[in-house]
């Protein structure tokens, strides 16, 4: 199986996907092979500008074009290495004929398997406030709680001001720790790291709650599909 990754949103996220996917497939195959990967990396700043302008149609068109290129290049499975841009997942799926593994679906299945019902969600403003992500979790019977408006802004600003640039300050880690405690008070049994870079600032030492690292979950589920096939 050849895995196609739409990356560049951000470079930090793409690097983790590439590295972790190689490790996971190698381990799951019993050390027999590494995955064949096609990585298409877009211009992150172009997408940031389009988000600020509220132009989601242009972002969807760009992502669909990348998915189509990957399929034409031989990709047999395509994943999108970012949470927020799954807002355009339906358009991407419609533009290709090969399977697309949805990050939120993989995460929801993992949480359901754990037996937990209520989870806190951290991510960009778009992921926390809009329904494109939360609804896929709720369809699996999960309750999703998000921070209050002021804290949502803090979570979002840390992502764009620090994490996507490879920076994780002590202040950021403390803020996330505080916000996670407020989600726990709302009933959250676990925390979804709904942005591929948040694992730079949140880990098992940050909270006693279960942590659902969407990057790791997405990689593991992709590796399961790849490791059963001699690549």
Secondary structure, 3 states (H helix, E strand, C coil): CEEEEEECCCHHHHHHHHHHHHHHHHHHCCCCCCCEEEEEECCHHHHHHHHHCCCHHHHHHHHHHHHHHHHHCCCCEEEECCCHHHHHHHHHHHHCCCEECCHHHHHHHHHHHHCCCEEEEECCHHHHHCHHHHHHHHCCCCEEEECCHHHHHHHHHHHHHCHHHCCCCHHHHHHHHHHHHHHHHCCCCEEEECCCCHHHCCCCCCCCCEEEEHHHHHHHHHHHHHHCCCC
